């Protein structure tokens, strides 16, 4: 089974379970690191995704995958919370981030505008157009720059340590 097909299958298996419990499946990934394959699930819910939620989700998914048996190679199942600095990936993530400072990494440096020549910057997420798949950021002076979502290597909340 291809990686994208497996991710879609896992999402289909988890959605009814997650909705029933008030969880949100933030991300599903299947990756090889070194000699090991990892099936990673990131979950969230109002008030935080607890250790018990992780265990609950892990047991449920493990049982479903045992019966479906879609993965031919050994793998490690990881279920966790994405944390405060979780990357923005879905429309609702971007909606939730409007008005907040974001750490932005582009695949290549911006060619023009207020962030010209920069590949990484911190700016306020001021708008998103889901139909056009664009996101608008504002700098400290209030100047705006619009980016296609395909330009982002990473967008996540900026947390000052």
N, CA, C and O of each residue as an XYZ file, in Angstrom:
644
protein
N       0.849     -1.175      0.000
C       0.000      0.000      0.000
C       0.895      1.239      0.000
O       1.868      1.304      0.752
N       0.569      2.215     -0.837
C       1.331      3.457     -0.899
C       1.133      4.276      0.367
O       0.126      4.149      1.063
N       2.127      5.124      0.649
C       2.086      5.958      1.848
C       0.812      6.801      1.907
O       0.150      6.848      2.944
N       0.462      7.468      0.799
C      -0.723      8.334      0.805
C      -1.998      7.527      1.031
O      -2.911      7.983      1.719
N      -2.060      6.334      0.455
C      -3.235      5.479      0.659
C      -3.340      5.032      2.109
O      -4.431      4.988      2.678
N      -2.193      4.700      2.707
C      -2.185      4.274      4.102
C      -2.623      5.418      5.017
O      -3.431      5.213      5.923
N      -2.099      6.607      4.786
C      -2.469      7.776      5.595
C      -3.978      8.019      5.480
O      -4.642      8.277      6.483
N      -4.513      7.937      4.274
C      -5.955      8.141      4.075
C      -6.767      7.065      4.788
O      -7.801      7.366      5.384
N      -6.309      5.812      4.733
C      -7.001      4.722      5.421
C      -7.012      4.973      6.924
O      -8.052      4.840      7.569
N      -5.871      5.332      7.481
C      -5.785      5.578      8.923
C      -6.696      6.738      9.317
O      -7.376      6.675     10.341
N      -6.710      7.794      8.507
C      -7.610      8.915      8.798
C      -9.068      8.466      8.779
O      -9.850      8.851      9.648
N      -9.437      7.642      7.775
C     -10.825      7.133      7.707
C     -11.165      6.281      8.923
O     -12.282      6.349      9.435
N     -10.210      5.481      9.386
C     -10.452      4.639     10.563
C     -10.601      5.482     11.828
O     -11.392      5.146     12.710
N      -9.849      6.566     11.917
C      -9.837      7.360     13.140
C     -10.948      8.394     13.252
O     -11.359      8.728     14.363
N     -11.442      8.907     12.137
C     -12.408     10.017     12.194
C     -13.647      9.697     13.039
O     -13.978     10.488     13.922
N     -14.346      8.582     12.814
C     -15.537      8.331     13.650
C     -15.193      8.185     15.139
O     -15.913      8.681     16.005
N     -14.104      7.509     15.413
C     -13.640      7.334     16.791
C     -13.347      8.693     17.428
O     -13.787      8.971     18.543
N     -12.604      9.531     16.716
C     -12.215     10.842     17.228
C     -13.431     11.737     17.444
O     -13.546     12.390     18.481
N     -14.330     11.768     16.476
C     -15.526     12.611     16.605
C     -16.365     12.197     17.800
O     -16.897     13.045     18.517
N     -16.485     10.896     18.015
C     -17.266     10.377     19.135
C     -16.709     10.845     20.482
O     -17.458     11.044     21.438
N     -15.399     11.015     20.545
C     -14.742     11.398     21.793
C     -14.399     12.885     21.873
O     -13.836     13.336     22.870
N     -14.731     13.641     20.841
C     -14.427     15.066     20.843
C     -12.983     15.382     20.516
O     -12.491     16.464     20.838
N     -12.294     14.433     19.873
C     -10.904     14.636     19.475
C     -10.854     15.219     18.071
O     -11.811     15.131     17.302
N      -9.714     15.812     17.764
C      -9.411     16.236     16.401
C      -8.132     15.513     15.994
O      -7.133     15.565     16.712
N      -8.158     14.845     14.854
C      -6.942     14.234     14.334
C      -6.228     15.327     13.547
O      -6.662     15.708     12.460
N      -5.139     15.822     14.103
C      -4.412     16.949     13.533
C      -3.562     16.503     12.351
O      -3.493     17.195     11.335
N      -2.911     15.342     12.484
C      -2.023     14.882     11.420
C      -1.807     13.390     11.538
O      -1.826     12.821     12.630
N      -1.599     12.764     10.382
C      -1.219     11.353     10.294
C      -0.034     11.301      9.358
O      -0.072     11.864      8.264
N       1.025     10.622      9.788
C       2.214     10.520      8.940
C       2.799      9.118      9.060
O       2.750      8.499     10.123
N       3.346      8.636      7.969
C       4.001      7.332      7.930
C       5.370      7.562      7.311
O       5.480      7.832      6.115
N       6.417      7.456      8.129
C       7.761      7.811      7.677
C       8.784      6.767      8.105
O       8.609      6.054      9.094
N       9.848      6.705      7.330
C      10.973      5.839      7.679
C      12.089      6.713      8.233
O      12.503      7.690      7.610
N      12.561      6.342      9.408
C      13.680      7.036     10.040
C      14.693      5.975     10.423
O      14.436      5.122     11.272
N      15.849      6.046      9.781
C      16.845      4.996      9.991
C      16.301      3.696      9.434
O      15.868      3.637      8.283
N      16.323      2.657     10.251
C      15.817      1.367      9.784
C      14.367      1.124     10.213
O      13.797      0.080      9.897
N      13.770      2.078     10.929
C      12.412      1.898     11.452
C      11.369      2.719     10.701
O      11.633      3.841     10.268
N      10.176      2.136     10.556
C       9.013      2.850     10.034
C       8.179      3.306     11.220
O       8.017      2.575     12.198
N       7.644      4.539     11.122
C       6.808      5.111     12.168
C       5.472      5.534     11.596
O       5.407      6.199     10.562
N       4.403      5.143     12.278
C       3.067      5.649     11.977
C       2.750      6.613     13.111
O       2.521      6.199     14.247
N       2.738      7.921     12.784
C       2.562      8.955     13.801
C       1.189      9.601     13.674
O       0.758     10.006     12.594
N       0.532      9.678     14.800
C      -0.790     10.296     14.893
C      -0.691     11.457     15.872
O      -0.222     11.292     16.998
N      -1.136     12.634     15.435
C      -1.211     13.779     16.336
C      -2.683     14.089     16.571
O      -3.440     14.304     15.624
N      -3.080     14.110     17.834
C      -4.460     14.387     18.185
C      -4.566     15.586     19.101
O      -3.607     15.955     19.779
N      -5.734     16.185     19.114
C      -5.964     17.336     19.974
C      -7.425     17.342     20.385
O      -8.261     16.679     19.770
N      -7.718     18.093     21.422
C      -9.107     18.314     21.847
C      -9.138     19.553     22.709
O      -8.104     20.006     23.200
N     -10.310     20.093     22.890
C     -10.500     21.259     23.752
C     -10.001     20.908     25.147
O     -10.398     19.889     25.712
N      -9.144     21.735     25.695
C      -8.611     21.467     27.020
C      -7.334     20.652     27.013
O      -6.714     20.467     28.060
N      -6.927     20.160     25.845
C      -5.672     19.413     25.738
C      -5.867     17.922     25.544
O      -6.809     17.328     26.070
N      -4.980     17.338     24.796
C      -4.974     15.905     24.486
C      -4.090     15.223     25.528
O      -2.869     15.377     25.506
N      -4.701     14.476     26.433
C      -3.996     13.906     27.575
C      -3.304     12.591     27.237
O      -3.487     12.036     26.153
N      -2.516     12.110     28.172
C      -1.871     10.807     28.019
C      -2.928      9.707     27.871
O      -2.764      8.794     27.061
N      -4.003      9.792     28.645
C      -5.090      8.806     28.526
C      -5.714      8.836     27.128
O      -6.069      7.790     26.586
N      -5.849     10.032     26.542
C      -6.377     10.154     25.175
C      -5.434      9.483     24.178
O      -5.878      8.820     23.240
N      -4.139      9.660     24.386
C      -3.139      9.024     23.510
C      -3.238      7.503     23.601
O      -3.239      6.811     22.582
N      -3.322      6.988     24.828
C      -3.422      5.539     25.038
C      -4.710      5.000     24.428
O      -4.699      3.971     23.753
N      -5.809      5.689     24.663
C      -7.117      5.307     24.120
C      -7.064      5.220     22.589
O      -7.524      4.244     21.996
N      -6.501      6.249     21.966
C      -6.403      6.298     20.505
C      -5.473      5.210     19.994
O      -5.767      4.562     18.989
N      -4.363      5.007     20.669
C      -3.394      3.988     20.275
C      -4.014      2.593     20.304
O      -3.847      1.819     19.361
N      -4.724      2.271     21.376
C      -5.365      0.947     21.484
C      -6.418      0.751     20.398
O      -6.483     -0.301     19.762
N      -7.231      1.766     20.198
C      -8.263      1.685     19.169
C      -7.642      1.445     17.792
O      -8.046      0.533     17.070
N      -6.656      2.275     17.435
C      -6.043      2.170     16.112
C      -5.280      0.862     15.961
O      -5.320      0.247     14.896
N      -4.595      0.432     16.997
C      -3.854     -0.830     16.941
C      -4.805     -1.991     16.644
O      -4.497     -2.848     15.815
N      -5.962     -2.023     17.317
C      -6.962     -3.080     17.063
C      -7.469     -3.024     15.623
O      -7.583     -4.054     14.959
N      -7.773     -1.813     15.145
C      -8.282     -1.654     13.767
C      -7.235     -2.094     12.745
O      -7.561     -2.777     11.774
N      -5.988     -1.705     12.959
C      -4.933     -2.057     12.008
C      -4.627     -3.546     12.042
O      -4.261     -4.126     11.020
N      -4.773     -4.169     13.200
C      -4.587     -5.623     13.287
C      -5.626     -6.346     12.432
O      -5.293     -7.307     11.739
N      -6.871     -5.899     12.474
C      -7.922     -6.564     11.695
C      -7.835     -6.233     10.204
O      -8.096     -7.096      9.366
N      -7.474     -5.003      9.870
C      -7.359     -4.591      8.457
C      -6.052     -5.103      7.845
O      -6.027     -5.501      6.680
N      -4.973     -5.093      8.622
C      -3.636     -5.533      8.224
C      -3.134     -4.888      6.926
O      -2.731     -5.598      6.004
N      -3.154     -3.539      6.843
C      -2.729     -2.864      5.612
C      -1.221     -2.616      5.498
O      -0.726     -2.261      4.428
N      -0.488     -2.806      6.613
C       0.937     -2.473      6.628
C       1.743     -3.768      6.631
O       1.639     -4.586      7.545
N       2.548     -3.931      5.584
C       3.294     -5.177      5.425
C       4.577     -5.237      6.241
O       5.015     -6.322      6.620
N       5.187     -4.083      6.517
C       6.453     -4.063      7.240
C       6.226     -3.704      8.705
O       5.239     -3.050      9.043
N       7.144     -4.134      9.576
C       7.011     -3.735     10.986
C       7.098     -2.209     11.126
O       7.818     -1.548     10.377
N       6.360     -1.667     12.085
C       6.338     -0.217     12.293
C       6.108      0.081     13.758
O       5.686     -0.781     14.529
N       6.390      1.309     14.126
C       6.170      1.775     15.491
C       5.018      2.775     15.440
O       5.069      3.746     14.686
N       3.987      2.539     16.236
C       2.834      3.438     16.306
C       3.076      4.447     17.419
O       3.303      4.077     18.571
N       3.023      5.737     17.056
C       3.165      6.821     18.026
C       1.928      7.699     17.971
O       1.528      8.152     16.898
N       1.319      7.939     19.127
C       0.177      8.845     19.234
C       0.543      9.904     20.256
O       0.920      9.584     21.383
N       0.434     11.168     19.863
C       0.795     12.243     20.773
C       0.009     13.508     20.457
O      -0.745     13.583     19.487
N       0.219     14.498     21.319
C      -0.355     15.827     21.123
C       0.633     16.652     20.315
O       1.843     16.490     20.476
N       0.144     17.533     19.450
C       1.066     18.329     18.646
C       1.761     19.448     19.409
O       2.734     20.009     18.905
N       1.303     19.788     20.591
C       1.942     20.836     21.369
C       1.482     22.228     20.970
O       0.731     22.399     20.010
N       1.941     23.211     21.717
C       1.533     24.601     21.494
C       2.039     25.164     20.177
O       1.394     26.020     19.572
N       3.192     24.683     19.732
C       3.801     25.234     18.525
C       3.553     24.357     17.299
O       4.387     24.277     16.397
N       2.402     23.708     17.283
C       2.110     22.797     16.181
C       2.013     23.550     14.855
O       1.465     24.651     14.795
N       2.540     22.957     13.814
C       2.479     23.598     12.491
C       1.038     23.752     12.008
O       0.178     22.920     12.298
N       0.794     24.826     11.273
C      -0.507     25.051     10.659
C      -0.528     24.294      9.340
O       0.348     24.488      8.498
N      -1.507     23.447      9.157
C      -1.593     22.645      7.940
C      -2.960     22.751      7.280
O      -3.057     22.888      6.060
N      -4.001     22.690      8.074
C      -5.354     22.662      7.541
C      -5.983     24.050      7.602
O      -5.498     24.938      8.303
N      -7.073     24.220      6.853
C      -7.780     25.507      6.843
C      -8.119     25.971      8.254
O      -7.917     27.137      8.589
N      -8.633     25.065      9.080
C      -9.045     25.464     10.426
C      -7.853     25.861     11.280
O      -8.001     26.674     12.193
N      -6.658     25.302     11.006
C      -5.457     25.727     11.732
C      -5.141     27.182     11.408
O      -4.838     27.978     12.297
N      -5.218     27.520     10.108
C      -4.952     28.898      9.701
C      -6.002     29.848     10.277
O      -5.670     30.948     10.719
N      -7.263     29.427     10.272
C      -8.322     30.265     10.849
C      -8.054     30.548     12.324
O      -8.231     31.672     12.792
N      -7.625     29.521     13.047
C      -7.355     29.647     14.477
C      -6.160     30.573     14.733
O      -6.056     31.179     15.800
N      -5.264     30.677     13.754
C      -4.063     31.485     13.922
C      -4.199     32.946     13.560
O      -3.275     33.725     13.797
N      -5.332     33.341     12.988
C      -5.505     34.740     12.578
C      -5.346     35.665     13.789
O      -5.936     35.451     14.848
N      -4.525     36.701     13.587
C      -4.260     37.680     14.630
C      -3.063     37.341     15.498
O      -2.677     38.141     16.350
N      -2.465     36.169     15.300
C      -1.341     35.741     16.133
C      -0.024     35.834     15.371
O       0.009     35.769     14.142
N       1.059     35.989     16.130
C       2.396     35.979     15.544
C       2.755     34.561     15.139
O       2.504     33.605     15.873
N       3.353     34.441     13.945
C       3.735     33.142     13.412
C       5.201     33.129     13.008
O       5.747     34.127     12.536
N       5.814     31.988     13.203
C       7.140     31.732     12.659
C       6.893     31.144     11.274
O       6.171     30.157     11.132
N       7.495     31.752     10.257
C       7.253     31.335      8.878
C       8.582     30.933      8.248
O       9.575     31.654      8.341
N       8.579     29.771      7.607
C       9.730     29.322      6.817
C       9.221     29.015      5.414
O       8.272     28.252      5.230
N       9.871     29.624      4.438
C       9.515     29.414      3.041
C      10.469     28.400      2.419
O      11.599     28.240      2.881
N      10.016     27.721      1.376
C      10.903     26.803      0.666
C      12.044     27.566      0.000
O      13.174     27.083     -0.056
N      11.739     28.764     -0.504
C      12.778     29.625     -1.079
C      12.472     31.066     -0.686
O      11.325     31.425     -0.421
N      13.516     31.879     -0.655
C      13.372     33.264     -0.207
C      12.331     34.013     -1.034
O      12.212     33.814     -2.243
N      11.578     34.882     -0.351
C      10.580     35.710     -1.039
C      11.282     36.589     -2.066
O      12.353     37.135     -1.800
N      10.676     36.721     -3.230
C      11.302     37.478     -4.313
C      11.033     38.970     -4.230
O      11.853     39.774     -4.675
N       9.886     39.350     -3.660
C       9.560     40.770     -3.583
C       8.710     41.045     -2.349
O       8.392     40.136     -1.581
N       8.352     42.299     -2.172
C       7.505     42.675     -1.047
C       8.296     42.901      0.226
O       9.525     42.981      0.205
N       7.586     43.004      1.323
C       8.201     43.363      2.605
C       9.151     42.298      3.151
O       9.994     42.599      3.996
N       9.025     41.075      2.683
C       9.895     39.995      3.150
C      10.874     39.556      2.067
O      11.418     38.453      2.136
N      11.106     40.414      1.060
C      12.005     40.098     -0.059
C      13.372     39.664      0.456
O      13.961     40.308      1.324
N      13.861     38.560     -0.096
C      15.166     38.039      0.274
C      15.171     37.189      1.529
O      16.197     36.609      1.886
N      14.025     37.112      2.204
C      13.959     36.348      3.446
C      13.319     34.984      3.211
O      12.329     34.848      2.491
N      13.917     33.991      3.840
C      13.371     32.639      3.790
C      12.661     32.310      5.108
O      11.802     31.430      5.166
N      13.042     33.043      6.170
C      12.436     32.853      7.487
C      12.117     34.214      8.093
O      12.907     35.153      7.991
N      10.952     34.308      8.724
C      10.573     35.560      9.385
C       9.463     35.295     10.379
O       8.843     34.232     10.374
N       9.219     36.289     11.243
C       8.105     36.247     12.187
C       7.178     37.385     11.797
O       7.618     38.522     11.630
N       5.891     37.078     11.651
C       4.905     38.090     11.265
C       3.533     37.676     11.794
O       3.311     36.528     12.179
N       2.633     38.638     11.799
C       1.262     38.373     12.255
C       0.436     37.814     11.100
O       0.420     38.378     10.006
N      -0.242     36.708     11.352
C      -1.159     36.131     10.369
C      -2.408     36.998     10.377
O      -3.122     37.047     11.379
N      -2.678     37.681      9.276
C      -3.796     38.619      9.281
C      -5.006     38.152      8.488
O      -6.118     38.617      8.734
N      -4.810     37.237      7.536
C      -5.959     36.742      6.758
C      -5.571     35.476      6.007
O      -4.395     35.208      5.759
N      -6.590     34.713      5.655
C      -6.371     33.555      4.786
C      -7.563     33.430      3.843
O      -8.714     33.649      4.221
N      -7.248     33.074      2.621
C      -8.260     32.857      1.591
C      -8.164     31.389      1.200
O      -7.278     30.992      0.444
N      -9.088     30.587      1.724
C      -9.020     29.140      1.505
C      -9.333     28.773      0.058
O      -8.820     27.779     -0.456
N     -10.155     29.552     -0.586
C     -10.485     29.286     -1.992
C      -9.248     29.454     -2.874
O      -8.986     28.628     -3.748
N      -8.504     30.511     -2.644
C      -7.298     30.789     -3.448
C      -6.049     30.131     -2.859
O      -4.987     30.132     -3.480
N      -6.190     29.563     -1.640
C      -5.066     28.948     -0.934
C      -3.929     29.955     -0.700
O      -2.760     29.659     -0.949
N      -4.298     31.144     -0.220
C      -3.313     32.173      0.089
C      -3.437     32.595      1.551
O      -4.480     32.436      2.185
N      -2.328     33.140      2.059
C      -2.274     33.603      3.436
C      -1.612     34.980      3.442
O      -0.621     35.203      2.746
N      -2.157     35.890      4.222
C      -1.626     37.242      4.324
C      -0.966     37.423      5.684
O      -1.537     37.091      6.723
N       0.257     37.960      5.650
C       0.996     38.277      6.869
C       1.237     39.774      6.934
O       1.362     40.438      5.905
N       1.301     40.301      8.152
C       1.536     41.723      8.376
C       2.800     41.880      9.209
O       2.994     41.169     10.195
N       3.667     42.825      8.804
C       4.883     43.086      9.591
C       4.578     44.081     10.709
O       3.435     44.510     10.868
N       5.600     44.445     11.479
C       5.418     45.341     12.629
C       4.874     46.706     12.241
O       4.187     47.354     13.031
N       5.184     47.152     11.004
C       4.732     48.470     10.552
C       3.326     48.425      9.947
O       2.774     49.463      9.583
N       2.749     47.227      9.840
C       1.407     47.094      9.284
C       1.375     46.818      7.786
O       0.296     46.734      7.200
N       2.543     46.674      7.156
C       2.594     46.345      5.728
C       2.238     44.867      5.550
O       2.577     44.030      6.387
N       1.550     44.563      4.449
C       1.078     43.199      4.209
C       1.826     42.509      3.078
O       2.331     43.151      2.157
N       1.882     41.185      3.171
C       2.443     40.346      2.112
C       1.560     39.114      1.995
O       1.171     38.522      3.002
N       1.250     38.734      0.774
C       0.401     37.574      0.511
C       1.266     36.459     -0.065
O       2.081     36.690     -0.957
N       1.077     35.244      0.458
C       1.816     34.075      0.007
C       0.847     32.957     -0.356
O      -0.209     32.815      0.261
N       1.212     32.169     -1.353
C       0.485     30.930     -1.650
C       0.875     29.921     -0.577
O       2.036     29.875     -0.170
N      -0.061     29.124     -0.119
C       0.251     28.135      0.919
C       1.299     27.137      0.442
O       2.014     26.560      1.262
N       1.401     26.927     -0.844
C       2.394     25.991     -1.385
C       3.825     26.494     -1.195
O       4.772     25.722     -1.350
N       3.996     27.767     -0.866
C       5.325     28.336     -0.647
C       5.888     28.018      0.736
O       7.084     28.205      0.963
N       5.063     27.546      1.662
C       5.470     27.351      3.041
C       6.136     26.004      3.278
O       5.603     24.952      2.925
N       7.311     26.065      3.884
C       7.930     24.853      4.413
C       7.365     24.618      5.816
O       7.212     23.477      6.251
N       7.052     25.731      6.526
C       6.531     25.641      7.887
C       5.865     26.951      8.275
O       6.385     28.032      7.997
N       4.724     26.846      8.912
C       4.081     27.992      9.572
C       3.599     27.457     10.909
O       2.840     26.490     10.972
N       4.054     28.103     11.979
C       3.622     27.678     13.317
C       3.611     28.877     14.246
O       4.267     29.883     13.974
N       2.863     28.777     15.349
C       2.821     29.890     16.294
C       4.219     30.233     16.798
O       5.030     29.352     17.084
N       4.475     31.510     16.898
C       5.760     31.984     17.408
C       5.694     31.984     18.922
O       4.823     32.615     19.521
N       6.625     31.268     19.533
C       6.678     31.214     20.993
C       8.027     31.735     21.410
O       9.065     31.179     21.053
N       8.002     32.813     22.172
C       9.233     33.419     22.661
C       9.652     32.678     23.905
O       8.890     32.609     24.870
N      10.829     32.130     23.905
C      11.315     31.344     25.050
C      12.073     32.240     25.923
O      12.583     31.809     26.957
